[in-house]
Structure formats: C-alpha cells, structure tokens
C-alpha cells in the first residue's frame, strides 16, 4: 500500500485525503488537521487545503491509517481514482481516435454532466471497483460489452436491481439473469420492468453474484456501454472507469436547451427502427443490444447531425396527454388521479428513474377536448416551463394528511402546427355539422295546431302582465308627484 501511495499522482492523493476528511477518519496521529500540527510544527495546520500541501505530506498522512478496514477503504479509493486518471491518460496518449471506441469514451468523459453523474461512493463496503489493468493493455483493447438493468423501488426509497443483461459486440448474450432484491420491495413497476413478484420466486442470484460476474467481464480495460449508464452502475454498486454513455455521445437539442435523448428516440433517428411498441414494458436484453447497436453505428457512420428532440416527440397522440412531473416518490397514482375531474377518462402512466426522490407520469385522455378541459379545470396560475410549454403548479392533499407539490404540463405549445391543424379540423367538423343541420327539413307549424294554441295563449298572458306593469308604473309616478308638491 505504501509503495502504491508513493507512486500515485498528486491529484489522486489529494482526492484520497479529502475522502478521509469527509469520512471523519482518524489515523494514528488523528484527523488531517491534528496530523499537520504534529507532522509540520513550523507551518502546522495554517494551510489545510490538501491541494496546497506537498506529495510527501499527503503520503505521510495516508500511511498513518493502520486499521484493516481503513486500509481496504484506501486501496479501493486508490484504485477507483487511479482508473479515472488512467482513462484521462489514454485520451492524451491515443494517436488516432477517429475510428476507435476510445473516441466515444472521451466524448462521454468530456460531457458536462459526466463529473456529477459518474462520481460514486465506491469506497463503501458493498461497492466493487473493477480493475482497469495495465495501461498498455487498455490502449490496445477495443473490447466492448453493453449492459442494461431493470430496477424496483424498495421500502427505504432506494432502488434494487431485479434483472441484468449484458451483450458483446456481436450482440451475443454474455449475461442474462434475474436478481433477488436484498430489501423489501414496495413497487415492482411491472408496467415498465416487465418483472413481477411472481417472476422472482425461487430466484437465488444476489447483487454480489452479479458484481462478481461483471468483474470478470470487465477485466483488462473492457469498455462498458449503456444508456444513462450511471443509473445502472449506481444500482449495481459498481465503479468502472472506461465507459461509453449513449445518452451523452450524440448531439441533441430541443431548440432551447440541451437535454438527454431517450433510448427509443435514438433508435428511431439513428438506427431507423422502433425499440418497442408504444406502452410495452422494457425488454432488458433488447435495450442492451440497442445501446451496442448505437455505438457501432456511431463508430461506422459518425452521425454528427444535431438530433432534434422537440420535433420527434410532438405527435398527434400528445394532444390527448398532459405531463405530470416533479412528483414526490411518496405520492401514489390514486392521489394523482384526484387532480382531474372525477368523470374524466384519464389513465395515468408513471415513469420512474433510478436513485431519485421524484418521478413523472403521463395523463392520457380519450380526446383532445377532455385533455384541454382537464388542464383548464386546475385552479392555478398558468406559467411556462424552460421549453415554453404551458404548465401549472399543483398542491394536493395526501392520505396521510401531508401535502405534496408537483407540476402539470401540456405536451404541446399553444402555437404548435399540430395543435392548429387539429383545431382547424374541429372547426371544419362543426361547420359541416351546421351545414348538415341546415339541410334538414324544417318543421311546419301548420301541422301542430295544439302548439299554435298554446303559443297564442302565452302571448295573451304576456300582454296582460305588461299592462299590469304599466299601471303600476303610473301609480308610483303619481305618488311621487304628490310628495314633491
């Protein structure tokens, strides 16, 4: 361990010292600040920032940890940080990235969201850090595998893996297994995962078993591919440095902001095929293969065009929907249903993401008029989201007596051509109906003598009432004149 520390880069050592500070770990000479007082009496702890201390100071502090658990923690952290530094070095050393998978590793690494999404608590006991292997071997290795996982929601609000699929570059299956969650499950999300409690009966494969299998698959610099791969790694409790994230390597925009494309959308635009039928649950194996196909297509064709998300996502079906987002995970679909009129035909389709405390849902109505009426029925001020879509902030009362806030948003802008064309069709339908009604033969009153008698009687009664009112007006006027005199 001491030898590894002595040869480590300074930034690696700085990160490790900061990690031990954050974990409030004590060595044989105390915490970082206490150590500095003893180690350097002249300067003491007047300069506490590890980045401003010498490599010798950093190594000296880290070698004060002698407990076995602390040494294991440091070894795992050293391996994790060293792996990332090695990937950066591979980027610098690679002479030609044009047709190499390493180019896509670099694109992932350089994405603005990479730093925050791929910083894992891999020093924790139940996490596994894969070995990158020798840098010379990694340089020569273009071996790739793609992964996809399905997750369920547990009682403590965390996610647990229930299925893992891995394929190689030939789309052949390397791993396809169901996983038994190690915590009580409150929502299997079967409509999304395709996995139910019954499917897991008799399953004995644990997360630790999956981690062990993945360590073998990812040895010697193998590149791991996935869509929003950080979510899978977080759920798997696996830290792997050499990755390609298909959500980060394509140039995508919705016209106002850059955001992540969905896997379905990329398959449609880049591969020219649908990933799954609308409303169908995820197919873990198909999703892993789709991620690999996207990488292979990117390597072969480049595909540097800007992918417009807004144009693809706005369809005629969106006129029947409202979008609910920032929904606290504790809010049930039954409680969401109360936002809309009781007699509406709304069907809620929730979408969950890993390791978050909020989710979103689509509210699907029978037609555009019902969707619009449902939005208008919400008693809140209308505003615009970041994409210019109309939305309202809603607060609902929960069964436990607490309240929760969320947003209900239209799926289409008010000036969208699809919406305008739909309005024109409705107007035309109304005009056609009016024209049709005008063509219908009118009823001949001469054929209804009893109705004519009743109408004449009502006219006479109305005339009598009018005369009485006129007489009352004359009496009131006479009384007023007398009072004036």
Secondary structure as UniProt FT lines:
FT   HELIX           2..7
FT   HELIX           10..22
FT   TURN            23..24
FT   TURN            28..29
FT   HELIX           32..39
FT   TURN            41..45
FT   HELIX           50..52
FT   HELIX           55..62
FT   TURN            63..64
FT   HELIX           68..93
FT   TURN            98..99
FT   HELIX           101..110
FT   TURN            112..113
FT   HELIX           114..117
FT   TURN            122..123
FT   TURN            125..126
FT   STRAND          128..129
FT   HELIX           135..140
FT   STRAND          144..154
FT   TURN            155..156
FT   STRAND          159..168
FT   TURN            169..170
FT   STRAND          173..178
FT   STRAND          185..187
FT   HELIX           190..193
FT   HELIX           198..200
FT   TURN            201..202
FT   HELIX           207..217
FT   TURN            220..221
FT   STRAND          223..226
FT   TURN            227..228
FT   HELIX           229..236
FT   STRAND          238..239
FT   STRAND          243..245
FT   TURN            246..248
FT   STRAND          252..253
FT   HELIX           263..266
FT   HELIX           267..271
FT   TURN            278..279
FT   HELIX           284..301
FT   STRAND          307..308
FT   HELIX           309..313
FT   HELIX           316..320
FT   STRAND          321..328
FT   TURN            329..330
FT   HELIX           333..337
FT   TURN            338..339
FT   TURN            342..343
FT   STRAND          347..351
FT   TURN            354..355
FT   STRAND          358..364
FT   HELIX           368..376
FT   STRAND          382..384
FT   TURN            386..387
FT   STRAND          390..397
FT   TURN            399..400
FT   STRAND          403..410
FT   TURN            414..415
FT   HELIX           417..439
FT   HELIX           445..447
FT   HELIX           449..484
//
